[in-house]
Amino acid sequence: MVSDRQSTGPRPDSDGLSRGRDKPRSDVTDGVSRLSPYYDAVKETRYAQEPSHKRPPMPVWAIGAAALAAALLVWLQPTEQDATLAALVLGGKIPVQPASLMGHYFFGTWTLINQAGGLLLWLGLPQPGLDYAYDFAFVAATLVSYAMIVYGFGAKPLFALFAALFCFLSGFLVHIFVSPDYSAGWTLWDHPDPYTYGAAAYAGTSLVIGSLAGGRNRLAGFVAAVLIAVHPVVGTFMGGMLIVGVLGCRLLMPSVETTGIAKGYFCGLIVVALSLAAFLIMRPVPGHTIDTAAYHNYMKFWEYHRARPFEPTALIPVLAAALVPGLIFISSWRRESPARLAALVVLLSALASGTLYVAFYLLRDHAPQIFVAAMPSRLISVHAAIAGAFAIGLGLWAYQGLLSERANSARAHRLFVSAPWLALIVLAFLVPPSIARTLPEAATDLAQQLRGVGRLTMNNGAFWIAVRRAHIKTPVLVTAAASHDSQRFGHLPVLLDVVQIDFVPYLPFTAHQVAEIIEKGYGVSFSAPPIANVDDLPVGAGRAYWEALDLHGWNALGGELGFGAVLAPSEWHVALPVLIAGPEFSLYRVPGG
C-alpha cells in the first residue's frame, strides 16, 4: 500500500484508463501556464463589470478638505442662529426664571443644541463665536455628507469634493423634493438658514446617509443616535430607518458591510442619556392644565406649519425619491453598488415620510396631540436635503456600469475619466435659476461676500451696552420689532418672545398664558390675530394700545402680568419713566411692576 502511494506513474482505474489528474506535475504546470493569460483577461473583465462594494472608506484628508471649505464659506457668509438665544439663557447670560413662561420654553424643551451652546458660552466662548460654531457644524456636516455620498457611488475623492461644493453652492434639486411644510435646512449657501433646529436635524440626517455611502459606519451609527437628542422627532425617525435598513440588508444582502453601525449607535446613546439626564435635572415642573379654548385658538388662528393645506403634488417627488434608490437596490442583485445600504435607507425614508405626510393631513383633526406636535409632514425633507448629491452619485454609478467594460484602451480610459468632470461643469451652468443658483450666480455672490466678511459681531452701540450693564432681572414687555435684539444684544429676560410663539404645540399648557399676554399686554385678540397663521405678532402690533395707557394703567398691567420694564421704539409715546433712551429703542421702568 505504501509503495503504491509513493509511485509517480499513472494509476489505472477499474476500466484500465488513466485520469488526467495523474499526469506528471510538469505537464499540468505547463497547461496552467498556457491558460493563465485567458484567465487574467476574464478576471479583469469581471471586476470591470462588477466593482467591489468593499471600497475603502472616504479618506480622512478628503473629509478634512470638505470641513475646511465649510469654514471658508461660513466665514464669507455667516448667519445668526435662533438657538443662540436659548444658549444665552442656559449659559446664564440672560436671567430667565425656569418657572416663568419663557423659562418653560428654554428649560422645558429638550435639545442638545441648546445645552451645548449654553455650555460653550458658560466656558467663555464669545457670543458671535457660538453663531459661527453652529454655522460651521451645519455646513461642514452638509458638505462632508455630500462628498461621501458621491464618493460612495464610485467617484474619486477629488471629484466628490467638487461635486459636493457644486451641490451646496447651487442647491441642486433640493427645492424640488423639499416638503411644502418645512425647509430642508441650510442646503443652499447664499440662503443661510437661521432656524437652528431644522438646520441641525437635516444636516445630521444627511451626515448619516453620507457616512453609510462613504463607508464610515461607526460615524453613521453615532450621528443617528445623537440626532435623538438634537431633534427628537427627526432623530427617532432617522434611527428607525437606519435600524430597518440594517436588518433588511442582513436579510436580503448579507454581503453589505454593516459592521460598526451598532457600536457607533451605542456610543451615541450614551451622549443621548447624558443630555436627557441634564435636561430632566434643569427642567421646570410642567403644567398639567391645558386651556382647551386657548390651545384650539392658537392651532386655528396662529399656527403656521400644521395649518397648511394638503398638497397632493408633494407626493410626486416623494415617489421619485423612492423609485431611484429602489432601482439601485434592485440592480444590486446583479451588480453590487458601494452605496447599497445608503440607497436602502433613502428608499425607506421616502416611503415612510410620504406615508406619514398623507396620514398627518388625514388624521390631524382627530389624532392625539403628541402626533400633531411631532408634525411628521416635515420628514419629507430628510431625503430632499441630499437630493442633488444622490442624483450625481447615481448618474456616476450608472455611467460606470455602462462604460467600464468598454474602457479597454487609453483613449477610452481618458474619456471614462474626463466625462464626469465635463458633465459636472455643464451642469453647473445649466441649473435652473429658480431657488437654485447657477455657477456664475454663485460666483457673483461669492465675490460680493468677500467685501463683507466677519459681519457677526455683538451690537456694541451705546444703548445696548447700557442695557446690558443695567442687569435687568425682572421680565420685560417688548414689541415685536425689539423682541430679537432685546435678547441677543440686551440680554433682557422678555415676558414673551412675540415673534416666536410656535412652542405652544410642544407645550400646550402654555397656551393660556400666551393668550393672556397677547390680549392684555398688546391689545390683540387671540381669536382674531392681525395676520392669520403666522405664529407671531407684526412689527407695529400694540402701538395704539400702549400709547393709550397712562401710568396707572401701566402699573396695574405690570402687576397683573408680572413685568417690571417695557422696551419700545423711541418714536412711540409710552407714559412711563425712561430708564435708558436710545436712538432706535428706549427702555422704560414700570414703577408698580
C-alpha positions in Angstrom: 0.0 0.0 0.0 2.8 2.4 0.9 4.7 1.7 -2.3 1.5 2.4 -4.4 1.1 5.9 -2.8 4.7 6.8 -3.5 4.5 5.8 -7.1 4.8 8.6 -9.6 3.3 6.8 -12.5 -0.3 6.8 -13.6 -2.6 4.7 -11.6 -5.1 2.7 -13.7 -8.8 2.9 -12.9 -11.1 -0.1 -12.9 -11.6 0.3 -16.6 -7.8 0.3 -17.2 -7.8 4.1 -18.3 -5.7 6.8 -16.7 -7.2 10.1 -15.4 -5.6 13.5 -16.4 -5.1 14.4 -12.7 -2.5 11.6 -12.6 -0.3 13.1 -15.3 3.2 14.1 -14.3 3.4 17.5 -12.5 5.4 19.2 -15.2 2.6 18.6 -17.8 -0.1 20.1 -15.5 2.0 23.2 -14.8 2.6 23.7 -18.5 -1.1 23.6 -19.2 -1.9 26.1 -16.5 0.7 28.4 -17.7 -0.7 28.3 -21.2 -4.2 29.2 -19.9 -3.2 31.9 -17.5 -3.4 34.8 -19.9 -7.0 33.9 -20.7 -7.8 33.6 -17.0 -6.4 37.0 -16.3 -8.4 38.6 -19.1 -11.6 37.1 -17.8 -10.8 38.2 -14.2 -10.1 41.8 -15.4 -13.4 41.9 -17.4 -15.3 40.5 -14.4 -14.1 43.1 -12.0 -14.6 45.9 -14.5 -18.3 44.9 -14.7 -18.8 44.3 -11.0 -16.8 46.8 -8.9 -16.3 45.6 -5.4 -18.6 47.1 -2.8 -15.9 46.8 -0.2 -14.3 50.1 -1.1 -12.0 51.9 1.3 -13.9 54.5 3.4 -13.8 58.1 2.4 -10.2 59.3 3.1 -9.7 61.4 6.2 -7.9 64.1 4.1 -11.0 64.5 1.9 -13.3 64.8 4.9 -10.9 67.4 6.3 -10.8 69.3 3.0 -14.6 69.5 2.9 -14.6 70.8 6.5 -12.1 73.5 5.5 -14.2 74.5 2.6 -17.2 74.8 5.0 -15.1 77.0 7.3 -14.3 79.3 4.4 -17.9 79.5 3.2 -19.2 80.2 6.7 -16.6 82.9 7.2 -17.8 84.5 4.0 -21.5 84.3 4.8 -22.4 83.6 8.5 -25.8 84.0 10.0 -27.2 84.5 13.4 -28.8 81.3 14.8 -32.0 81.2 16.8 -30.6 78.7 19.2 -28.1 81.3 20.5 -30.9 82.9 22.4 -31.7 79.7 24.3 -27.9 79.2 24.8 -27.7 82.6 26.4 -30.4 81.6 28.9 -28.9 78.2 29.7 -25.4 79.7 29.9 -26.6 82.2 32.5 -26.2 85.3 30.3 -30.0 86.1 30.3 -31.6 85.8 33.8 -34.8 83.9 32.9 -36.6 82.1 35.8 -37.2 78.4 34.9 -40.8 78.6 36.2 -41.7 81.6 34.0 -43.4 81.3 30.7 -40.2 81.7 28.7 -38.4 79.5 31.2 -40.7 76.7 30.3 -39.7 77.2 26.7 -35.9 77.5 27.3 -35.6 74.9 30.1 -38.5 72.7 29.3 -37.7 71.7 25.7 -35.0 69.1 25.2 -32.3 69.6 22.6 -28.6 69.0 22.8 -28.2 72.1 20.6 -29.2 74.4 23.4 -27.2 72.5 26.0 -24.0 72.5 24.1 -24.4 76.2 23.2 -25.1 77.1 26.8 -22.0 75.2 28.0 -19.8 76.9 25.4 -20.9 80.3 26.5 -20.5 79.4 30.1 -16.9 78.3 29.4 -16.2 81.7 27.9 -16.9 81.4 24.1 -17.9 84.9 22.8 -21.5 85.1 21.7 -20.7 85.7 17.9 -18.3 82.7 18.2 -21.3 80.5 19.1 -23.1 81.6 15.9 -20.1 80.7 13.9 -19.8 77.4 15.6 -23.4 76.5 14.8 -23.0 77.6 11.2 -19.8 75.7 10.8 -21.3 72.5 12.2 -24.2 72.6 9.8 -22.3 73.5 6.7 -19.5 71.1 7.4 -21.9 68.2 8.0 -23.7 69.0 4.8 -20.6 69.3 2.6 -19.0 66.2 4.1 -22.1 64.2 3.6 -22.5 65.3 0.0 -18.9 64.4 -0.7 -19.2 60.9 0.9 -22.4 60.2 -1.0 -20.8 60.9 -4.3 -17.7 59.0 -3.3 -19.7 56.0 -2.2 -21.1 55.7 -5.7 -17.6 55.2 -7.2 -16.2 58.7 -7.5 -12.6 59.7 -6.8 -12.3 61.8 -3.6 -11.4 65.0 -5.6 -14.4 64.7 -7.9 -16.6 64.0 -4.8 -15.3 67.2 -3.2 -16.1 69.4 -6.3 -19.5 67.7 -6.7 -20.3 68.5 -3.0 -19.3 72.1 -3.5 -21.5 72.4 -6.6 -24.5 71.0 -4.8 -24.1 73.3 -1.8 -23.4 76.4 -3.9 -26.3 75.7 -6.2 -28.9 74.0 -4.0 -29.1 71.4 -6.8 -32.6 69.6 -6.8 -33.3 70.3 -3.1 -36.2 72.7 -3.9 -37.9 70.1 -6.0 -38.0 67.4 -3.2 -38.4 69.6 -0.1 -41.6 69.4 2.0 -44.1 72.2 1.3 -44.5 72.5 5.1 -40.9 72.7 6.2 -37.4 73.7 4.9 -34.5 71.2 4.4 -32.1 73.3 6.4 -29.1 75.1 5.1 -28.7 73.4 1.8 -28.0 76.5 -0.4 -25.0 78.6 0.5 -26.4 82.1 -0.3 -29.7 81.3 1.6 -28.4 80.8 5.2 -30.9 79.1 7.5 -31.2 80.8 10.9 -33.7 78.2 12.1 -31.2 76.2 14.0 -33.1 73.1 15.0 -34.3 72.2 11.5 -30.9 73.0 10.0 -29.2 70.8 12.6 -31.7 68.0 12.0 -31.3 67.8 8.3 -27.5 68.3 8.4 -27.5 65.3 10.7 -29.7 63.1 8.6 -27.5 64.0 5.6 -24.4 63.0 7.5 -25.9 59.6 8.5 -26.7 58.8 4.8 -23.4 60.2 3.6 -21.4 58.2 6.2 -23.2 55.0 5.1 -22.3 55.7 1.5 -18.8 56.7 2.4 -18.0 53.6 4.4 -17.9 55.4 7.8 -20.4 53.1 9.5 -19.4 54.0 13.1 -19.9 57.6 12.3 -23.3 56.9 10.8 -24.5 55.0 13.8 -23.1 57.6 16.2 -24.8 60.6 14.5 -28.1 58.7 14.1 -28.2 58.2 17.8 -27.1 61.7 18.8 -29.8 63.1 16.5 -32.4 61.9 19.0 -31.0 64.5 21.5 -30.6 67.1 18.8 -34.1 66.9 17.3 -36.2 64.1 18.9 -38.7 63.8 16.1 -36.3 63.6 13.2 -33.7 61.7 15.2 -36.2 59.0 16.1 -37.3 58.7 12.5 -33.8 58.5 11.2 -32.8 55.9 13.8 -35.7 53.8 12.8 -34.9 54.0 9.1 -31.3 53.0 9.9 -32.2 50.0 12.0 -34.7 48.7 9.5 -32.2 49.3 6.7 -29.5 47.3 8.5 -31.9 44.4 9.2 -33.1 44.5 5.6 -29.6 44.3 4.3 -28.6 41.4 6.6 -31.7 39.5 5.5 -31.6 40.2 1.7 -28.0 41.2 1.1 -25.6 39.7 3.7 -22.6 40.9 1.7 -23.3 44.5 2.6 -20.9 45.7 5.3 -22.8 46.8 8.4 -20.0 46.3 10.9 -19.6 49.3 13.2 -23.0 50.7 13.0 -24.3 49.2 16.2 -21.2 50.2 18.1 -21.4 53.8 16.9 -25.1 53.9 17.8 -24.4 52.6 21.3 -21.8 55.3 21.8 -24.3 57.9 20.6 -26.9 56.6 23.0 -24.5 57.4 25.8 -24.5 61.0 24.7 -28.3 61.0 24.5 -28.5 59.6 28.0 -26.3 62.3 29.4 -28.2 65.0 27.6 -31.5 63.7 28.8 -30.3 63.5 32.4 -29.1 67.1 32.2 -32.5 68.1 30.8 -34.5 66.4 33.5 -32.4 68.0 36.2 -32.9 71.5 34.8 -36.5 71.2 33.6 -39.2 73.1 35.5 -42.2 71.2 36.6 -44.5 71.2 33.5 -48.1 72.4 33.8 -50.9 69.8 33.8 -53.9 72.0 33.0 -54.5 72.8 29.3 -56.8 75.7 28.4 -58.5 73.9 25.5 -60.1 77.0 24.1 -56.7 78.9 24.0 -54.9 75.9 22.6 -57.5 75.5 19.8 -57.4 79.2 19.1 -53.7 79.0 18.7 -53.8 76.0 16.4 -56.6 77.5 14.3 -55.5 81.2 14.1 -51.8 81.3 14.8 -50.1 78.0 13.9 -48.3 78.1 10.5 -46.7 74.7 9.7 -49.5 72.4 11.0 -52.3 74.6 9.4 -51.1 74.4 5.9 -53.4 72.7 3.3 -52.6 69.2 2.0 -50.7 69.4 -1.3 -51.0 66.1 -3.3 -48.4 67.2 -5.8 -45.8 67.0 -3.0 -46.1 63.2 -3.3 -44.8 63.2 -6.9 -41.1 63.9 -5.9 -41.6 61.6 -2.9 -42.4 58.7 -5.3 -39.4 59.7 -7.5 -37.2 59.8 -4.4 -38.4 56.2 -3.6 -38.1 55.0 -7.2 -34.5 56.0 -7.7 -32.9 54.2 -4.7 -35.3 51.4 -5.3 -33.8 50.8 -8.8 -30.3 50.9 -7.3 -31.3 48.4 -4.7 -32.9 46.0 -7.3 -30.0 46.5 -9.7 -27.6 45.5 -6.9 -28.7 41.9 -7.2 -26.8 41.8 -10.5 -24.2 44.5 -9.9 -23.0 45.5 -6.5 -23.1 49.2 -5.5 -20.9 50.5 -2.8 -23.8 52.6 -1.5 -26.5 50.0 -1.3 -27.2 50.5 2.4 -27.4 54.3 1.9 -29.8 53.7 -1.0 -32.0 51.4 1.0 -32.2 53.9 3.9 -33.2 56.7 1.4 -35.8 54.3 -0.1 -37.2 53.6 3.3 -37.2 57.3 4.3 -39.0 58.3 1.1 -41.7 55.6 1.6 -42.2 56.2 5.3 -42.2 60.0 5.1 -44.6 60.0 2.2 -47.0 57.7 4.1 -46.7 59.9 7.2 -47.3 63.0 5.2 -50.6 61.7 4.0 -51.5 60.3 7.4 -50.9 63.6 9.1 -53.3 65.5 6.9 -55.9 62.8 7.1 -55.7 62.5 10.9 -54.5 65.9 12.2 -58.0 66.9 13.4 -58.6 63.6 15.3 -55.1 62.4 16.1 -53.5 62.6 19.6 -51.8 65.9 20.5 -48.4 64.2 20.5 -48.8 63.2 16.9 -49.8 66.7 15.8 -46.9 68.2 17.8 -44.5 65.9 16.1 -45.6 67.2 12.7 -44.4 64.2 10.6 -45.1 66.1 7.4 -41.7 67.7 7.8 -40.0 64.3 7.3 -40.2 64.6 3.5 -37.2 66.9 3.8 -34.9 64.2 5.1 -34.2 62.8 1.6 -34.7 66.2 0.0 -31.6 67.5 1.8 -29.3 65.1 -0.1 -31.2 65.0 -3.4 -28.5 66.7 -5.5 -25.6 64.7 -4.3 -27.6 61.5 -4.5 -28.5 62.3 -8.1 -24.9 63.0 -9.1 -23.7 59.8 -7.4 -26.4 57.8 -9.1 -25.5 59.2 -12.5 -21.9 58.4 -12.0 -22.7 54.9 -10.8 -24.9 54.2 -13.9 -22.2 55.7 -16.2 -19.5 53.5 -14.7 -21.7 50.4 -15.1 -22.4 51.1 -18.8 -18.9 52.0 -19.9 -16.4 50.3 -17.6 -16.3 47.2 -19.8 -15.5 49.3 -22.9 -12.7 51.3 -21.3 -10.0 48.9 -22.7 -7.9 51.4 -24.5 -6.0 54.5 -23.4 -8.4 56.8 -25.4 -11.5 55.1 -23.9 -9.9 55.4 -20.4 -9.4 59.1 -20.8 -13.0 59.5 -21.9 -14.1 57.4 -19.0 -12.3 59.7 -16.5 -13.0 63.1 -18.1 -16.7 62.7 -18.9 -18.0 63.1 -15.3 -16.0 66.2 -14.9 -17.3 67.7 -18.2 -20.8 66.7 -17.2 -20.4 68.5 -13.8 -19.1 71.6 -15.5 -22.0 71.7 -17.9 -24.5 71.1 -15.2 -23.1 73.9 -13.1 -24.0 76.4 -15.9 -27.4 74.9 -16.6 -29.0 74.6 -13.1 -32.5 76.2 -13.3 -32.2 79.6 -11.6 -35.4 79.4 -9.5 -34.5 78.7 -5.9 -31.3 77.1 -7.0 -28.3 79.0 -8.4 -26.1 78.6 -11.4 -22.4 78.6 -11.0 -21.9 82.2 -12.4 -24.6 83.4 -10.0 -22.9 81.7 -7.1 -19.6 83.2 -8.1 -21.1 86.7 -8.2 -22.5 86.2 -4.7 -19.1 84.8 -3.5 -17.4 88.0 -4.8 -19.9 90.2 -3.0 -19.4 88.4 0.3 -15.7 88.9 0.1 -16.3 92.5 0.8 -18.3 91.9 4.0 -16.6 89.1 5.8 -16.7 88.8 9.6 -20.1 90.5 9.9 -21.2 88.7 13.0 -20.3 90.9 16.0 -22.0 92.0 19.2 -24.1 95.2 18.7 -22.0 97.3 21.0 -23.9 100.6 20.4 -24.2 102.8 23.5 -27.8 101.8 24.0 -27.3 98.1 24.2 -24.2 98.4 26.3 -26.1 100.4 28.8 -29.0 97.9 28.7 -26.6 95.0 29.4 -24.9 96.9 32.2 -28.3 97.7 33.8 -28.6 93.9 34.6 -32.4 93.9 34.4 -33.7 90.8 36.1 -37.5 91.3 36.0 -39.4 90.3 32.9 -39.6 92.9 30.2 -42.5 93.5 27.9 -41.1 94.1 24.4 -42.5 95.0 21.0 -42.2 92.6 18.0 -39.6 95.0 16.5 -37.4 94.7 19.6 -38.0 91.1 20.6 -35.0 89.6 18.9 -32.5 92.4 19.7 -33.6 92.8 23.3 -32.4 89.2 24.0 -29.5 88.9 21.6 -27.9 92.3 22.3 -29.6 93.5 25.5 -29.6 90.1 27.4 -33.1 91.0 28.7 -35.5 88.4 30.1 -38.5 89.0 27.9 -42.0 88.3 29.2 -42.9 86.7 25.9 -40.9 86.4 22.7 -43.8 87.6 20.4 -42.0 86.6 17.2 -41.5 83.0 18.4 -44.6 81.6 20.0 -44.5 78.4 17.9 -43.6 76.5 21.1 -47.3 76.2 22.0 -47.9 72.8 20.2 -44.9 71.3 22.2 -46.0 72.9 25.5 -49.8 73.1 25.2 -50.2 74.1 28.9 -48.6 77.5 28.0 -51.5 78.4 25.6 -53.5 80.1 28.3 -50.6 82.4 29.5 -49.6 83.2 25.9 -53.2 84.2 25.1 -53.4 86.3 28.2 -50.2 88.2 27.4 -51.2 88.7 23.8 -54.6 90.1 24.7 -53.8 92.1 27.8 -50.2 93.1 27.0 -50.7 94.0 23.4 -54.4 94.5 23.0 -54.6 91.9 20.3 -57.4 89.3 20.3 -56.1 85.8 20.4 -59.0 84.6 18.3 -58.6 87.3 15.7 -54.9 87.9 15.0 -53.8 90.8 12.7 -52.4 88.2 10.3 -53.7 84.6 10.4 -51.4 81.6 10.7 -48.1 83.3 11.0 -47.3 82.4 14.7 -46.0 85.9 15.6 -47.1 89.5 16.0 -46.5 92.0 13.3 -43.9 94.8 14.0 -46.4 97.6 14.8 -48.8 95.5 16.8 -49.9 97.1 20.1 -48.8 100.6 19.4 -52.2 102.3 19.8 -52.9 100.1 22.8 -49.7 101.1 24.6 -49.9 104.8 23.8 -53.4 104.9 25.3 -52.2 103.6 28.6 -51.4 106.1 31.4 -49.0 105.5 34.3 -51.7 104.0 36.5 -52.7 101.6 33.7 -49.1 100.5 33.1 -48.7 99.9 36.9 -51.8 97.8 37.0 -50.8 95.8 33.9 -47.3 95.2 35.1 -48.6 93.9 38.4 -51.1 91.6 36.7 -48.8 90.1 34.0 -45.6 90.3 36.1 -43.2 92.6 34.2 -41.2 95.5 35.5 -39.9 97.2 32.4 -41.0 98.0 28.8 -38.9 98.2 25.7 -40.4 100.1 22.7 -39.3 102.1 19.7 -38.2 105.5 20.8 -40.8 107.2 18.5 -43.7 105.6 20.4 -45.3 107.7 23.2 -45.1 105.5 26.3 -46.3 107.1 29.6 -43.5 105.6 31.7 -40.3 106.9 33.2 -37.4 106.4 30.8 -34.7 104.2 32.2 -32.4 104.2 29.2 -33.0 106.2 26.0 -31.6 105.3 22.6 -31.9 106.4 19.0 -34.0 103.4 17.9 -35.4 101.9 21.1 -35.9 103.1 24.7 -36.2 101.1 27.9 -38.9 102.2 30.4 -39.4 101.4 34.1 -42.7 100.3 35.4 -42.9 101.6 39.0 -45.5 99.2 40.2 -44.3 96.2 38.1 
